[in-house]
Amino acid sequence: MCRSIKTLRRSDAPATDEEIRAAALQFVRKVSGYRSPSRRNTEAFDRAVDDVSDASRRLLEAIEAAQTPVPNAVRARA
């Protein structure tokens, strides 16, 4: 869909807030058809970018939490 949106789930380092926001902005631009919204639509556009950023951050945190390896010592006790 958006070739300029890069994959944010990486094994080397978590995505930064700036990377998440940039990806959200690209997504909202693509969906809305606006590169820069009119004054009338700026509030809705900015709110959408915030919402997509928040949802993306929650997703990445949930995926990372689900992938966190459990140390063997903890597994042995369970």
PyMOL Python script that loads the backbone (N, CA, C, O; Angstrom):
from pymol import cmd

cmd.read_pdbstr("""\
ATOM      1  N   MET A   1       0.822  -1.182   0.000  1.00  0.00           N
ATOM      2  CA  MET A   1       0.000   0.000   0.000  1.00  0.00           C
ATOM      3  C   MET A   1       0.867   1.246   0.000  1.00  0.00           C
ATOM      4  O   MET A   1       0.884   1.976  -0.991  1.00  0.00           O
ATOM      5  N   CYS A   2       1.574   1.505   1.066  1.00  0.00           N
ATOM      6  CA  CYS A   2       2.449   2.681   1.139  1.00  0.00           C
ATOM      7  C   CYS A   2       3.890   2.199   1.139  1.00  0.00           C
ATOM      8  O   CYS A   2       4.386   1.710   2.154  1.00  0.00           O
ATOM      9  N   ARG A   3       4.535   2.330   0.048  1.00  0.00           N
ATOM     10  CA  ARG A   3       5.908   1.836  -0.049  1.00  0.00           C
ATOM     11  C   ARG A   3       6.861   2.596   0.846  1.00  0.00           C
ATOM     12  O   ARG A   3       7.911   2.075   1.221  1.00  0.00           O
ATOM     13  N   SER A   4       6.505   3.837   1.197  1.00  0.00           N
ATOM     14  CA  SER A   4       7.414   4.631   2.018  1.00  0.00           C
ATOM     15  C   SER A   4       7.288   4.304   3.507  1.00  0.00           C
ATOM     16  O   SER A   4       8.103   4.762   4.308  1.00  0.00           O
ATOM     17  N   ILE A   5       6.289   3.527   3.884  1.00  0.00           N
ATOM     18  CA  ILE A   5       6.173   3.116   5.287  1.00  0.00           C
ATOM     19  C   ILE A   5       7.098   1.926   5.492  1.00  0.00           C
ATOM     20  O   ILE A   5       6.956   0.896   4.833  1.00  0.00           O
ATOM     21  N   LYS A   6       8.041   2.074   6.405  1.00  0.00           N
ATOM     22  CA  LYS A   6       8.968   0.982   6.646  1.00  0.00           C
ATOM     23  C   LYS A   6       8.469   0.098   7.787  1.00  0.00           C
ATOM     24  O   LYS A   6       7.682   0.535   8.627  1.00  0.00           O
ATOM     25  N   THR A   7       8.923  -1.117   7.804  1.00  0.00           N
ATOM     26  CA  THR A   7       8.558  -2.056   8.855  1.00  0.00           C
ATOM     27  C   THR A   7       9.111  -1.556  10.185  1.00  0.00           C
ATOM     28  O   THR A   7      10.297  -1.247  10.295  1.00  0.00           O
ATOM     29  N   LEU A   8       8.256  -1.478  11.179  1.00  0.00           N
ATOM     30  CA  LEU A   8       8.671  -0.947  12.475  1.00  0.00           C
ATOM     31  C   LEU A   8       9.005  -2.044  13.483  1.00  0.00           C
ATOM     32  O   LEU A   8       9.662  -1.779  14.490  1.00  0.00           O
ATOM     33  N   ARG A   9       8.562  -3.263  13.221  1.00  0.00           N
ATOM     34  CA  ARG A   9       8.889  -4.361  14.122  1.00  0.00           C
ATOM     35  C   ARG A   9      10.229  -4.925  13.682  1.00  0.00           C
ATOM     36  O   ARG A   9      10.349  -5.550  12.629  1.00  0.00           O
ATOM     37  N   ARG A  10      11.232  -4.688  14.515  1.00  0.00           N
ATOM     38  CA  ARG A  10      12.591  -5.127  14.208  1.00  0.00           C
ATOM     39  C   ARG A  10      13.177  -5.840  15.422  1.00  0.00           C
ATOM     40  O   ARG A  10      12.763  -5.607  16.558  1.00  0.00           O
ATOM     41  N   SER A  11      14.125  -6.691  15.168  1.00  0.00           N
ATOM     42  CA  SER A  11      14.757  -7.408  16.274  1.00  0.00           C
ATOM     43  C   SER A  11      15.909  -6.612  16.885  1.00  0.00           C
ATOM     44  O   SER A  11      16.298  -6.866  18.025  1.00  0.00           O
ATOM     45  N   ASP A  12      16.459  -5.651  16.136  1.00  0.00           N
ATOM     46  CA  ASP A  12      17.638  -4.937  16.632  1.00  0.00           C
ATOM     47  C   ASP A  12      17.306  -3.799  17.594  1.00  0.00           C
ATOM     48  O   ASP A  12      18.092  -3.516  18.497  1.00  0.00           O
ATOM     49  N   ALA A  13      16.160  -3.142  17.421  1.00  0.00           N
ATOM     50  CA  ALA A  13      15.800  -2.024  18.286  1.00  0.00           C
ATOM     51  C   ALA A  13      14.313  -1.722  18.132  1.00  0.00           C
ATOM     52  O   ALA A  13      13.762  -1.866  17.041  1.00  0.00           O
ATOM     53  N   PRO A  14      13.668  -1.310  19.202  1.00  0.00           N
ATOM     54  CA  PRO A  14      12.252  -0.948  19.075  1.00  0.00           C
ATOM     55  C   PRO A  14      12.089   0.327  18.250  1.00  0.00           C
ATOM     56  O   PRO A  14      12.995   1.157  18.174  1.00  0.00           O
ATOM     57  N   ALA A  15      10.934   0.461  17.646  1.00  0.00           N
ATOM     58  CA  ALA A  15      10.643   1.658  16.849  1.00  0.00           C
ATOM     59  C   ALA A  15      10.572   2.874  17.764  1.00  0.00           C
ATOM     60  O   ALA A  15      10.085   2.796  18.892  1.00  0.00           O
ATOM     61  N   THR A  16      11.060   3.979  17.262  1.00  0.00           N
ATOM     62  CA  THR A  16      10.990   5.226  18.033  1.00  0.00           C
ATOM     63  C   THR A  16       9.624   5.877  17.832  1.00  0.00           C
ATOM     64  O   THR A  16       8.895   5.541  16.898  1.00  0.00           O
ATOM     65  N   ASP A  17       9.292   6.805  18.713  1.00  0.00           N
ATOM     66  CA  ASP A  17       8.038   7.545  18.571  1.00  0.00           C
ATOM     67  C   ASP A  17       7.998   8.289  17.243  1.00  0.00           C
ATOM     68  O   ASP A  17       6.946   8.387  16.612  1.00  0.00           O
ATOM     69  N   GLU A  18       9.131   8.806  16.825  1.00  0.00           N
ATOM     70  CA  GLU A  18       9.196   9.536  15.549  1.00  0.00           C
ATOM     71  C   GLU A  18       8.914   8.608  14.367  1.00  0.00           C
ATOM     72  O   GLU A  18       8.214   8.990  13.430  1.00  0.00           O
ATOM     73  N   GLU A  19       9.458   7.393  14.411  1.00  0.00           N
ATOM     74  CA  GLU A  19       9.213   6.438  13.330  1.00  0.00           C
ATOM     75  C   GLU A  19       7.744   6.019  13.280  1.00  0.00           C
ATOM     76  O   GLU A  19       7.161   5.893  12.203  1.00  0.00           O
ATOM     77  N   ILE A  20       7.158   5.807  14.450  1.00  0.00           N
ATOM     78  CA  ILE A  20       5.750   5.422  14.512  1.00  0.00           C
ATOM     79  C   ILE A  20       4.872   6.545  13.969  1.00  0.00           C
ATOM     80  O   ILE A  20       3.943   6.297  13.201  1.00  0.00           O
ATOM     81  N   ARG A  21       5.166   7.770  14.366  1.00  0.00           N
ATOM     82  CA  ARG A  21       4.379   8.915  13.895  1.00  0.00           C
ATOM     83  C   ARG A  21       4.542   9.116  12.388  1.00  0.00           C
ATOM     84  O   ARG A  21       3.566   9.412  11.699  1.00  0.00           O
ATOM     85  N   ALA A  22       5.748   8.962  11.874  1.00  0.00           N
ATOM     86  CA  ALA A  22       5.978   9.116  10.438  1.00  0.00           C
ATOM     87  C   ALA A  22       5.194   8.070   9.643  1.00  0.00           C
ATOM     88  O   ALA A  22       4.624   8.384   8.599  1.00  0.00           O
ATOM     89  N   ALA A  23       5.166   6.840  10.130  1.00  0.00           N
ATOM     90  CA  ALA A  23       4.410   5.787   9.453  1.00  0.00           C
ATOM     91  C   ALA A  23       2.914   6.089   9.509  1.00  0.00           C
ATOM     92  O   ALA A  23       2.202   5.893   8.524  1.00  0.00           O
ATOM     93  N   ALA A  24       2.441   6.565  10.658  1.00  0.00           N
ATOM     94  CA  ALA A  24       1.026   6.918  10.800  1.00  0.00           C
ATOM     95  C   ALA A  24       0.663   8.061   9.852  1.00  0.00           C
ATOM     96  O   ALA A  24      -0.403   8.042   9.237  1.00  0.00           O
ATOM     97  N   LEU A  25       1.528   9.033   9.735  1.00  0.00           N
ATOM     98  CA  LEU A  25       1.282  10.157   8.834  1.00  0.00           C
ATOM     99  C   LEU A  25       1.188   9.675   7.386  1.00  0.00           C
ATOM    100  O   LEU A  25       0.295  10.095   6.650  1.00  0.00           O
ATOM    101  N   GLN A  26       2.089   8.811   6.982  1.00  0.00           N
ATOM    102  CA  GLN A  26       2.039   8.272   5.618  1.00  0.00           C
ATOM    103  C   GLN A  26       0.750   7.493   5.375  1.00  0.00           C
ATOM    104  O   GLN A  26       0.144   7.602   4.309  1.00  0.00           O
ATOM    105  N   PHE A  27       0.338   6.714   6.358  1.00  0.00           N
ATOM    106  CA  PHE A  27      -0.891   5.934   6.234  1.00  0.00           C
ATOM    107  C   PHE A  27      -2.102   6.852   6.081  1.00  0.00           C
ATOM    108  O   PHE A  27      -2.931   6.650   5.194  1.00  0.00           O
ATOM    109  N   VAL A  28      -2.200   7.855   6.943  1.00  0.00           N
ATOM    110  CA  VAL A  28      -3.341   8.772   6.895  1.00  0.00           C
ATOM    111  C   VAL A  28      -3.330   9.570   5.589  1.00  0.00           C
ATOM    112  O   VAL A  28      -4.388   9.830   5.016  1.00  0.00           O
ATOM    113  N   ARG A  29      -2.173   9.951   5.126  1.00  0.00           N
ATOM    114  CA  ARG A  29      -2.081  10.643   3.830  1.00  0.00           C
ATOM    115  C   ARG A  29      -2.630   9.765   2.713  1.00  0.00           C
ATOM    116  O   ARG A  29      -3.379  10.232   1.854  1.00  0.00           O
ATOM    117  N   LYS A  30      -2.255   8.501   2.731  1.00  0.00           N
ATOM    118  CA  LYS A  30      -2.690   7.586   1.683  1.00  0.00           C
ATOM    119  C   LYS A  30      -4.199   7.376   1.752  1.00  0.00           C
ATOM    120  O   LYS A  30      -4.885   7.448   0.733  1.00  0.00           O
ATOM    121  N   VAL A  31      -4.713   7.118   2.945  1.00  0.00           N
ATOM    122  CA  VAL A  31      -6.138   6.849   3.107  1.00  0.00           C
ATOM    123  C   VAL A  31      -6.979   8.080   2.769  1.00  0.00           C
ATOM    124  O   VAL A  31      -8.007   7.969   2.100  1.00  0.00           O
ATOM    125  N   SER A  32      -6.543   9.245   3.232  1.00  0.00           N
ATOM    126  CA  SER A  32      -7.331  10.465   3.043  1.00  0.00           C
ATOM    127  C   SER A  32      -7.180  11.075   1.655  1.00  0.00           C
ATOM    128  O   SER A  32      -8.061  11.796   1.189  1.00  0.00           O
ATOM    129  N   GLY A  33      -6.075  10.786   1.005  1.00  0.00           N
ATOM    130  CA  GLY A  33      -5.806  11.401  -0.281  1.00  0.00           C
ATOM    131  C   GLY A  33      -5.214  12.798  -0.168  1.00  0.00           C
ATOM    132  O   GLY A  33      -5.024  13.480  -1.174  1.00  0.00           O
ATOM    133  N   TYR A  34      -4.924  13.222   1.058  1.00  0.00           N
ATOM    134  CA  TYR A  34      -4.318  14.534   1.297  1.00  0.00           C
ATOM    135  C   TYR A  34      -2.846  14.389   1.636  1.00  0.00           C
ATOM    136  O   TYR A  34      -2.475  13.558   2.465  1.00  0.00           O
ATOM    137  N   ARG A  35      -2.021  15.180   1.008  1.00  0.00           N
ATOM    138  CA  ARG A  35      -0.640  15.280   1.478  1.00  0.00           C
ATOM    139  C   ARG A  35      -0.615  16.255   2.629  1.00  0.00           C
ATOM    140  O   ARG A  35       0.049  16.046   3.644  1.00  0.00           O
ATOM    141  N   SER A  36      -1.356  17.319   2.442  1.00  0.00           N
ATOM    142  CA  SER A  36      -1.530  18.338   3.471  1.00  0.00           C
ATOM    143  C   SER A  36      -3.005  18.739   3.427  1.00  0.00           C
ATOM    144  O   SER A  36      -3.466  19.265   2.414  1.00  0.00           O
ATOM    145  N   PRO A  37      -3.746  18.502   4.501  1.00  0.00           N
ATOM    146  CA  PRO A  37      -5.185  18.765   4.464  1.00  0.00           C
ATOM    147  C   PRO A  37      -5.505  20.265   4.444  1.00  0.00           C
ATOM    148  O   PRO A  37      -4.673  21.096   4.808  1.00  0.00           O
ATOM    149  N   SER A  38      -6.700  20.581   4.022  1.00  0.00           N
ATOM    150  CA  SER A  38      -7.166  21.972   4.078  1.00  0.00           C
ATOM    151  C   SER A  38      -7.323  22.377   5.537  1.00  0.00           C
ATOM    152  O   SER A  38      -7.353  21.531   6.430  1.00  0.00           O
ATOM    153  N   ARG A  39      -7.420  23.652   5.761  1.00  0.00           N
ATOM    154  CA  ARG A  39      -7.597  24.153   7.129  1.00  0.00           C
ATOM    155  C   ARG A  39      -8.823  23.520   7.779  1.00  0.00           C
ATOM    156  O   ARG A  39      -8.815  23.202   8.969  1.00  0.00           O
ATOM    157  N   ARG A  40      -9.862  23.345   6.996  1.00  0.00           N
ATOM    158  CA  ARG A  40     -11.108  22.777   7.500  1.00  0.00           C
ATOM    159  C   ARG A  40     -10.917  21.332   7.969  1.00  0.00           C
ATOM    160  O   ARG A  40     -11.583  20.894   8.907  1.00  0.00           O
ATOM    161  N   ASN A  41     -10.022  20.599   7.329  1.00  0.00           N
ATOM    162  CA  ASN A  41      -9.829  19.178   7.642  1.00  0.00           C
ATOM    163  C   ASN A  41      -8.609  18.882   8.508  1.00  0.00           C
ATOM    164  O   ASN A  41      -8.341  17.724   8.826  1.00  0.00           O
ATOM    165  N   THR A  42      -7.883  19.902   8.884  1.00  0.00           N
ATOM    166  CA  THR A  42      -6.649  19.690   9.645  1.00  0.00           C
ATOM    167  C   THR A  42      -6.890  18.981  10.973  1.00  0.00           C
ATOM    168  O   THR A  42      -6.141  18.073  11.332  1.00  0.00           O
ATOM    169  N   GLU A  43      -7.911  19.379  11.694  1.00  0.00           N
ATOM    170  CA  GLU A  43      -8.169  18.762  13.003  1.00  0.00           C
ATOM    171  C   GLU A  43      -8.457  17.265  12.859  1.00  0.00           C
ATOM    172  O   GLU A  43      -7.904  16.456  13.604  1.00  0.00           O
ATOM    173  N   ALA A  44      -9.311  16.896  11.917  1.00  0.00           N
ATOM    174  CA  ALA A  44      -9.631  15.482  11.706  1.00  0.00           C
ATOM    175  C   ALA A  44      -8.401  14.707  11.250  1.00  0.00           C
ATOM    176  O   ALA A  44      -8.168  13.581  11.690  1.00  0.00           O
ATOM    177  N   PHE A  45      -7.619  15.311  10.370  1.00  0.00           N
ATOM    178  CA  PHE A  45      -6.402  14.684   9.860  1.00  0.00           C
ATOM    179  C   PHE A  45      -5.418  14.439  10.995  1.00  0.00           C
ATOM    180  O   PHE A  45      -4.894  13.334  11.136  1.00  0.00           O
ATOM    181  N   ASP A  46      -5.165  15.458  11.799  1.00  0.00           N
ATOM    182  CA  ASP A  46      -4.212  15.329  12.914  1.00  0.00           C
ATOM    183  C   ASP A  46      -4.690  14.314  13.942  1.00  0.00           C
ATOM    184  O   ASP A  46      -3.888  13.556  14.488  1.00  0.00           O
ATOM    185  N   ARG A  47      -5.997  14.295  14.209  1.00  0.00           N
ATOM    186  CA  ARG A  47      -6.552  13.328  15.160  1.00  0.00           C
ATOM    187  C   ARG A  47      -6.363  11.903  14.627  1.00  0.00           C
ATOM    188  O   ARG A  47      -6.056  10.984  15.387  1.00  0.00           O
ATOM    189  N   ALA A  48      -6.550  11.730  13.321  1.00  0.00           N
ATOM    190  CA  ALA A  48      -6.359  10.409  12.718  1.00  0.00           C
ATOM    191  C   ALA A  48      -4.902   9.962  12.836  1.00  0.00           C
ATOM    192  O   ALA A  48      -4.632   8.795  13.121  1.00  0.00           O
ATOM    193  N   VAL A  49      -3.973  10.876  12.619  1.00  0.00           N
ATOM    194  CA  VAL A  49      -2.548  10.540  12.762  1.00  0.00           C
ATOM    195  C   VAL A  49      -2.258  10.126  14.207  1.00  0.00           C
ATOM    196  O   VAL A  49      -1.538   9.156  14.443  1.00  0.00           O
ATOM    197  N   ASP A  50      -2.816  10.856  15.165  1.00  0.00           N
ATOM    198  CA  ASP A  50      -2.631  10.502  16.581  1.00  0.00           C
ATOM    199  C   ASP A  50      -3.210   9.119  16.875  1.00  0.00           C
ATOM    200  O   ASP A  50      -2.576   8.304  17.546  1.00  0.00           O
ATOM    201  N   ASP A  51      -4.421   8.858  16.367  1.00  0.00           N
ATOM    202  CA  ASP A  51      -5.073   7.572  16.622  1.00  0.00           C
ATOM    203  C   ASP A  51      -4.288   6.412  16.012  1.00  0.00           C
ATOM    204  O   ASP A  51      -4.112   5.375  16.652  1.00  0.00           O
ATOM    205  N   VAL A  52      -3.819   6.583  14.786  1.00  0.00           N
ATOM    206  CA  VAL A  52      -3.043   5.522  14.132  1.00  0.00           C
ATOM    207  C   VAL A  52      -1.707   5.321  14.852  1.00  0.00           C
ATOM    208  O   VAL A  52      -1.243   4.190  14.998  1.00  0.00           O
ATOM    209  N   SER A  53      -1.095   6.407  15.297  1.00  0.00           N
ATOM    210  CA  SER A  53       0.157   6.293  16.065  1.00  0.00           C
ATOM    211  C   SER A  53      -0.064   5.499  17.343  1.00  0.00           C
ATOM    212  O   SER A  53       0.710   4.599  17.669  1.00  0.00           O
ATOM    213  N   ASP A  54      -1.128   5.839  18.061  1.00  0.00           N
ATOM    214  CA  ASP A  54      -1.430   5.141  19.318  1.00  0.00           C
ATOM    215  C   ASP A  54      -1.707   3.658  19.078  1.00  0.00           C
ATOM    216  O   ASP A  54      -1.201   2.800  19.801  1.00  0.00           O
ATOM    217  N   ALA A  55      -2.507   3.364  18.065  1.00  0.00           N
ATOM    218  CA  ALA A  55      -2.826   1.964  17.758  1.00  0.00           C
ATOM    219  C   ALA A  55      -1.565   1.197  17.341  1.00  0.00           C
ATOM    220  O   ALA A  55      -1.380   0.041  17.721  1.00  0.00           O
ATOM    221  N   SER A  56      -0.718   1.839  16.572  1.00  0.00           N
ATOM    222  CA  SER A  56       0.522   1.198  16.138  1.00  0.00           C
ATOM    223  C   SER A  56       1.443   0.911  17.320  1.00  0.00           C
ATOM    224  O   SER A  56       2.041  -0.162  17.410  1.00  0.00           O
ATOM    225  N   ARG A  57       1.547   1.875  18.218  1.00  0.00           N
ATOM    226  CA  ARG A  57       2.390   1.695  19.407  1.00  0.00           C
ATOM    227  C   ARG A  57       1.863   0.535  20.261  1.00  0.00           C
ATOM    228  O   ARG A  57       2.641  -0.295  20.732  1.00  0.00           O
ATOM    229  N   ARG A  58       0.541   0.481  20.460  1.00  0.00           N
ATOM    230  CA  ARG A  58      -0.055  -0.610  21.245  1.00  0.00           C
ATOM    231  C   ARG A  58       0.211  -1.962  20.579  1.00  0.00           C
ATOM    232  O   ARG A  58       0.523  -2.943  21.254  1.00  0.00           O
ATOM    233  N   LEU A  59       0.086  -2.004  19.261  1.00  0.00           N
ATOM    234  CA  LEU A  59       0.337  -3.240  18.539  1.00  0.00           C
ATOM    235  C   LEU A  59       1.785  -3.689  18.706  1.00  0.00           C
ATOM    236  O   LEU A  59       2.049  -4.850  19.019  1.00  0.00           O
ATOM    237  N   LEU A  60       2.712  -2.775  18.499  1.00  0.00           N
ATOM    238  CA  LEU A  60       4.129  -3.126  18.624  1.00  0.00           C
ATOM    239  C   LEU A  60       4.466  -3.574  20.039  1.00  0.00           C
ATOM    240  O   LEU A  60       5.235  -4.518  20.220  1.00  0.00           O
ATOM    241  N   GLU A  61       3.904  -2.911  21.042  1.00  0.00           N
ATOM    242  CA  GLU A  61       4.153  -3.311  22.428  1.00  0.00           C
ATOM    243  C   GLU A  61       3.586  -4.694  22.712  1.00  0.00           C
ATOM    244  O   GLU A  61       4.220  -5.494  23.400  1.00  0.00           O
ATOM    245  N   ALA A  62       2.402  -4.983  22.190  1.00  0.00           N
ATOM    246  CA  ALA A  62       1.781  -6.286  22.411  1.00  0.00           C
ATOM    247  C   ALA A  62       2.566  -7.392  21.716  1.00  0.00           C
ATOM    248  O   ALA A  62       2.753  -8.472  22.277  1.00  0.00           O
ATOM    249  N   ILE A  63       3.018  -7.127  20.509  1.00  0.00           N
ATOM    250  CA  ILE A  63       3.806  -8.119  19.772  1.00  0.00           C
ATOM    251  C   ILE A  63       5.121  -8.369  20.496  1.00  0.00           C
ATOM    252  O   ILE A  63       5.536  -9.517  20.653  1.00  0.00           O
ATOM    253  N   GLU A  64       5.781  -7.297  20.940  1.00  0.00           N
ATOM    254  CA  GLU A  64       7.053  -7.457  21.643  1.00  0.00           C
ATOM    255  C   GLU A  64       6.863  -8.207  22.951  1.00  0.00           C
ATOM    256  O   GLU A  64       7.690  -9.046  23.310  1.00  0.00           O
ATOM    257  N   ALA A  65       5.771  -7.912  23.674  1.00  0.00           N
ATOM    258  CA  ALA A  65       5.513  -8.602  24.938  1.00  0.00           C
ATOM    259  C   ALA A  65       5.249 -10.081  24.694  1.00  0.00           C
ATOM    260  O   ALA A  65       5.681 -10.928  25.475  1.00  0.00           O
ATOM    261  N   ALA A  66       4.550 -10.388  23.626  1.00  0.00           N
ATOM    262  CA  ALA A  66       4.247 -11.786  23.306  1.00  0.00           C
ATOM    263  C   ALA A  66       5.494 -12.538  22.864  1.00  0.00           C
ATOM    264  O   ALA A  66       5.571 -13.756  23.021  1.00  0.00           O
ATOM    265  N   GLN A  67       6.468 -11.827  22.314  1.00  0.00           N
ATOM    266  CA  GLN A  67       7.678 -12.470  21.823  1.00  0.00           C
ATOM    267  C   GLN A  67       8.803 -12.482  22.848  1.00  0.00           C
ATOM    268  O   GLN A  67       9.860 -13.057  22.588  1.00  0.00           O
ATOM    269  N   THR A  68       8.603 -11.869  23.995  1.00  0.00           N
ATOM    270  CA  THR A  68       9.661 -11.826  24.996  1.00  0.00           C
ATOM    271  C   THR A  68       9.958 -13.249  25.469  1.00  0.00           C
ATOM    272  O   THR A  68       9.064 -13.926  25.978  1.00  0.00           O
ATOM    273  N   PRO A  69      11.166 -13.700  25.314  1.00  0.00           N
ATOM    274  CA  PRO A  69      11.493 -15.068  25.715  1.00  0.00           C
ATOM    275  C   PRO A  69      11.450 -15.211  27.236  1.00  0.00           C
ATOM    276  O   PRO A  69      11.850 -14.318  27.983  1.00  0.00           O
ATOM    277  N   VAL A  70      10.959 -16.346  27.651  1.00  0.00           N
ATOM    278  CA  VAL A  70      10.920 -16.652  29.080  1.00  0.00           C
ATOM    279  C   VAL A  70      12.199 -17.395  29.418  1.00  0.00           C
ATOM    280  O   VAL A  70      12.508 -18.403  28.782  1.00  0.00           O
ATOM    281  N   PRO A  71      12.955 -16.919  30.413  1.00  0.00           N
ATOM    282  CA  PRO A  71      14.205 -17.602  30.782  1.00  0.00           C
ATOM    283  C   PRO A  71      13.929 -19.055  31.181  1.00  0.00           C
ATOM    284  O   PRO A  71      12.867 -19.360  31.723  1.00  0.00           O
ATOM    285  N   ASN A  72      14.882 -19.944  30.913  1.00  0.00           N
ATOM    286  CA  ASN A  72      14.714 -21.359  31.230  1.00  0.00           C
ATOM    287  C   ASN A  72      14.433 -21.602  32.706  1.00  0.00           C
ATOM    288  O   ASN A  72      13.650 -22.487  33.048  1.00  0.00           O
ATOM    289  N   ALA A  73      15.057 -20.833  33.575  1.00  0.00           N
ATOM    290  CA  ALA A  73      14.852 -21.018  35.010  1.00  0.00           C
ATOM    291  C   ALA A  73      13.403 -20.759  35.390  1.00  0.00           C
ATOM    292  O   ALA A  73      12.867 -21.429  36.273  1.00  0.00           O
ATOM    293  N   VAL A  74      12.767 -19.806  34.741  1.00  0.00           N
ATOM    294  CA  VAL A  74      11.367 -19.516  35.025  1.00  0.00           C
ATOM    295  C   VAL A  74      10.487 -20.628  34.466  1.00  0.00           C
ATOM    296  O   VAL A  74       9.522 -21.034  35.113  1.00  0.00           O
ATOM    297  N   ARG A  75      10.804 -21.122  33.281  1.00  0.00           N
ATOM    298  CA  ARG A  75      10.023 -22.222  32.680  1.00  0.00           C
ATOM    299  C   ARG A  75      10.113 -23.474  33.522  1.00  0.00           C
ATOM    300  O   ARG A  75       9.127 -24.198  33.661  1.00  0.00           O
ATOM    301  N   ALA A  76      11.282 -23.742  34.087  1.00  0.00           N
ATOM    302  CA  ALA A  76      11.484 -24.958  34.870  1.00  0.00           C
ATOM    303  C   ALA A  76      10.613 -24.949  36.128  1.00  0.00           C
ATOM    304  O   ALA A  76      10.166 -26.008  36.569  1.00  0.00           O
ATOM    305  N   ARG A  77      10.366 -23.779  36.709  1.00  0.00           N
ATOM    306  CA  ARG A  77       9.551 -23.674  37.923  1.00  0.00           C
ATOM    307  C   ARG A  77       8.069 -23.844  37.644  1.00  0.00           C
ATOM    308  O   ARG A  77       7.318 -24.251  38.530  1.00  0.00           O
ATOM    309  N   ALA A  78       7.640 -23.544  36.440  1.00  0.00           N
ATOM    310  CA  ALA A  78       6.206 -23.574  36.119  1.00  0.00           C
ATOM    311  C   ALA A  78       5.645 -24.942  35.998  1.00  0.00           C
ATOM    312  O   ALA A  78       4.454 -25.099  35.731  1.00  0.00           O
TER     313      ALA A  78
END
""", "prot")
cmd.dss("prot")
cmd.show_as("cartoon", "prot")
cmd.util.cbc("prot")
cmd.orient("prot")
